[in-house]
Amino acid sequence: MSFLPMGNGEPSWPSSPWGFSLRSSFLRLGSSLFRPGERRTIVKRIVFRSFFLILLALIIVDLLAYGIHLAAPAVPSSGRVYSAKELAKKNQSLRKRIARLSPQGIYIVIDTAENLLYLKEGTQTRLKAVVSSGSRNILKDPSGQRQWIFDSPRGEFEVKRKMTGPVWIKPDWAFIEEGKKIPRDRKERIEDGVLGDYALAFGNSFFIHGTLYTRLLGKNVTHGCIRVGDKDLKTLYKFSREGTKIFIF
Amino acid sequence: MAAGRGSGQKARDLQKENRLLETMIGLAHQESPYLILDLRKKSKAASLMIELQHRGVNLKQFPIDSINVRRTSALPIEAFPLIKKAAFSPPQRKEVKPSKPEEDRTGANSEFLELKDFPSDYSLSFGGRLRLSIIGKTQGLLFWFPRIIRAIFIHIQNSFSLVWNYVMGNDFTVMEITMDQKDAQAFYWSLEEGMKIVVIER
């Protein structure tokens, strides 16, 4: 083992302020490399002391961080100073403006993480239903030119169209997924009775519709649409109208 | 004298409320949802929540078990966008294998990305100004020890970040938030890059 020599040929080590020296440990380790018993003791000592030093450093950093937090300055107030009366009036007006941006009447909230749908009016929940939403899976066209991501869309939407007895016009991905050839005739794409009794279109070919696979309600299994049980779907159809807001997250 | 102090405090509270409402109205005008973390709401009766809102509508509340806030300077009431979600094992999308019968594809045996696949420990960086470290609270004694180790590791990492940002002269706030594991996973699911957060400090 070799150490960086000083002018007099001695290796250079920083002196330790805590009464023990890594230098002496390393020197002793160097001289006892061929004496297994002593080497083990010295390695143990080095490990213990290094651990102690690291722990001490971490505690110092943590205390420093806490000190910085305690000394943190407050945010300086800026802009024109209003009187309490003026502020109270302004705040009331702002609250009214926010309330006006919120949907009036019935609206739908869909939680795709928990697969729950809420039909709400103001802060009141009129219906809570277990649904199925997008699987988040990927399907690749065997040609390698196209791919589909089966996410339910997120954001703010509205009911564009209400339908009874909807039929499914199967898109290309449905045939690729089934390993079938994509038909040229539109009639071959039509599948009846798989979307339940009602459907609410909310744009970009996405629907809230019924399902044959009721045992899968509560799971993320769809291609992006929202599947609802028959009874809940009927209630949704009854209370929503074209323009009803839908929030999906 | 006491009355003067009282009215001064009232004016400051109203000023704060005004700043918050101005920020919220800006967010409510936008097409995407946003987050509100009101640290003033902490009391014995009610726990803190992170609220997911859209157009002023409260979509979901994520209850917080405990929170530890440290900062180099107080956080102003303004919206910070989510620029990074960092997790040890982020969820990966699964690829659909074609040519399976319909029942298998939509059946319980198929592979889908579910809530349990999402991480419960992760960190969120908002505008480089705020970092939220989320720690999912797992049930059972078996998971208690790993959770403590994770929490200590995250705490140390945040201490280093705080000291570093202080030395560099940056305004920086870290929050270590513990919530129920399922809530932490649902919260991760709900987040999208660019989503904004407003934090109201006490």
Boltz contact constraints between the chains, C-beta under 6 A:
constraints:
  - contact:
      token1: [A, 58]
      token2: [B, 156]
      max_distance: 6.0
  - contact:
      token1: [A, 61]
      token2: [B, 159]
      max_distance: 6.0
  - contact:
      token1: [A, 61]
      token2: [B, 163]
      max_distance: 6.0
  - contact:
      token1: [A, 62]
      token2: [B, 159]
      max_distance: 6.0
  - contact:
      token1: [A, 64]
      token2: [B, 163]
      max_distance: 6.0
  - contact:
      token1: [A, 65]
      token2: [B, 70]
      max_distance: 6.0
  - contact:
      token1: [A, 65]
      token2: [B, 159]
      max_distance: 6.0
  - contact:
      token1: [A, 65]
      token2: [B, 162]
      max_distance: 6.0
  - contact:
      token1: [A, 65]
      token2: [B, 163]
      max_distance: 6.0
  - contact:
      token1: [A, 68]
      token2: [B, 72]
      max_distance: 6.0
  - contact:
      token1: [A, 68]
      token2: [B, 166]
      max_distance: 6.0
  - contact:
      token1: [A, 69]
      token2: [B, 70]
      max_distance: 6.0
  - contact:
      token1: [A, 69]
      token2: [B, 71]
      max_distance: 6.0
  - contact:
      token1: [A, 72]
      token2: [B, 71]
      max_distance: 6.0
  - contact:
      token1: [A, 72]
      token2: [B, 72]
      max_distance: 6.0
  - contact:
      token1: [A, 72]
      token2: [B, 73]
      max_distance: 6.0
  - contact:
      token1: [A, 73]
      token2: [B, 73]
      max_distance: 6.0
  - contact:
      token1: [A, 74]
      token2: [B, 74]
      max_distance: 6.0
  - contact:
      token1: [A, 75]
      token2: [B, 74]
      max_distance: 6.0
  - contact:
      token1: [A, 75]
      token2: [B, 76]
      max_distance: 6.0
  - contact:
      token1: [A, 84]
      token2: [B, 10]
      max_distance: 6.0
  - contact:
      token1: [A, 84]
      token2: [B, 11]
      max_distance: 6.0
  - contact:
      token1: [A, 84]
      token2: [B, 14]
      max_distance: 6.0
  - contact:
      token1: [A, 87]
      token2: [B, 14]
      max_distance: 6.0
  - contact:
      token1: [A, 87]
      token2: [B, 18]
      max_distance: 6.0
  - contact:
      token1: [A, 90]
      token2: [B, 18]
      max_distance: 6.0
  - contact:
      token1: [A, 91]
      token2: [B, 17]
      max_distance: 6.0
  - contact:
      token1: [A, 91]
      token2: [B, 18]
      max_distance: 6.0
  - contact:
      token1: [A, 91]
      token2: [B, 21]
      max_distance: 6.0
  - contact:
      token1: [A, 94]
      token2: [B, 21]
      max_distance: 6.0
  - contact:
      token1: [A, 94]
      token2: [B, 25]
      max_distance: 6.0
  - contact:
      token1: [A, 97]
      token2: [B, 25]
      max_distance: 6.0
  - contact:
      token1: [A, 98]
      token2: [B, 25]
      max_distance: 6.0
  - contact:
      token1: [A, 98]
      token2: [B, 28]
      max_distance: 6.0
  - contact:
      token1: [A, 98]
      token2: [B, 56]
      max_distance: 6.0
  - contact:
      token1: [A, 101]
      token2: [B, 28]
      max_distance: 6.0
  - contact:
      token1: [A, 101]
      token2: [B, 55]
      max_distance: 6.0
  - contact:
      token1: [A, 101]
      token2: [B, 56]
      max_distance: 6.0
  - contact:
      token1: [A, 102]
      token2: [B, 55]
      max_distance: 6.0
  - contact:
      token1: [A, 102]
      token2: [B, 56]
      max_distance: 6.0
  - contact:
      token1: [A, 102]
      token2: [B, 57]
      max_distance: 6.0
  - contact:
      token1: [A, 109]
      token2: [B, 59]
      max_distance: 6.0
  - contact:
      token1: [A, 113]
      token2: [B, 115]
      max_distance: 6.0
  - contact:
      token1: [A, 113]
      token2: [B, 186]
      max_distance: 6.0
  - contact:
      token1: [A, 113]
      token2: [B, 189]
      max_distance: 6.0
  - contact:
      token1: [A, 135]
      token2: [B, 112]
      max_distance: 6.0
  - contact:
      token1: [A, 136]
      token2: [B, 93]
      max_distance: 6.0
  - contact:
      token1: [A, 136]
      token2: [B, 113]
      max_distance: 6.0
  - contact:
      token1: [A, 137]
      token2: [B, 94]
      max_distance: 6.0
  - contact:
      token1: [A, 137]
      token2: [B, 96]
      max_distance: 6.0
  - contact:
      token1: [A, 138]
      token2: [B, 93]
      max_distance: 6.0
  - contact:
      token1: [A, 138]
      token2: [B, 95]
      max_distance: 6.0
  - contact:
      token1: [A, 139]
      token2: [B, 96]
      max_distance: 6.0
  - contact:
      token1: [A, 176]
      token2: [B, 98]
      max_distance: 6.0
  - contact:
      token1: [A, 177]
      token2: [B, 98]
      max_distance: 6.0
  - contact:
      token1: [A, 179]
      token2: [B, 98]
      max_distance: 6.0
  - contact:
      token1: [A, 179]
      token2: [B, 99]
      max_distance: 6.0
  - contact:
      token1: [A, 213]
      token2: [B, 106]
      max_distance: 6.0
  - contact:
      token1: [A, 220]
      token2: [B, 112]
      max_distance: 6.0
  - contact:
      token1: [A, 220]
      token2: [B, 114]
      max_distance: 6.0
  - contact:
      token1: [A, 221]
      token2: [B, 106]
      max_distance: 6.0
  - contact:
      token1: [A, 221]
      token2: [B, 112]
      max_distance: 6.0
  - contact:
      token1: [A, 247]
      token2: [B, 54]
      max_distance: 6.0
  - contact:
      token1: [A, 247]
      token2: [B, 59]
      max_distance: 6.0
  - contact:
      token1: [A, 249]
      token2: [B, 33]
      max_distance: 6.0
  - contact:
      token1: [A, 249]
      token2: [B, 59]
      max_distance: 6.0
  - contact:
      token1: [A, 249]
      token2: [B, 190]
      max_distance: 6.0
